[in-house]
Amino acid sequence: MPGDGKVVQQAVEHSVHDLKPWLAFAKEVPSIDSMEANIRQSHAEFLLREDLRLHIFHKESGEFIGSTGLHRINWDIRSFEIGYWIDSRHSGKGYMLEAVDGLTKFAFEILQANRVEIRCDPENIRSRKIPEKLGFDLEGILKKNSLAINGDGLRDTCVFAKIKE
């Protein structure tokens, strides 16, 4: 929601070392103002149903934990890609696994998804464990299909998916 810029920026700042190898937005720590602008843009895209970014807050403390969402949406075939990242101070506690599991169920049960994907770098072991634990099928690995985040060469991408049964 608009107004989340400061807490999200702080989480990125605390997590930049862990996020930087995998996510372009973490190449540099953004300013609070630029993060707030990014969140307001995401909110507009959410309202237009173009991209459904969601923030994760601890249900007891209210502390910001991370972000997930449904991206690369194709409403004609009801296909979604789940993306996610977590504040390093909260990693390893099962929060992201819980969030992605809930979002996957939401996509199938409420949005009537036919396909839900998760894509990640094969070397990002922590990220890769999420779809593996949730029973997503590894459909394949796209070889040298994108630039490495650090700009040094090409990278591969794992494509995990669940389809409507």
Buried (B, 14 or more C-beta within 10 A) or exposed (E): EEEBBBBBBBBBBBBBEBBBBBBEBBBEBBEBEEBBBBBBEBBEBBEEEEBBBBBBEEEEEEBBBBBBBBBEBEEEEBBBBBBBBBBBEBBEEEBBBEBBBEBBEBBBEEBEBBBBBBBBBBEBEEBBEBBBEBEBEBEEEBEEEEEBBEEEEEBBBBBBBBBEE
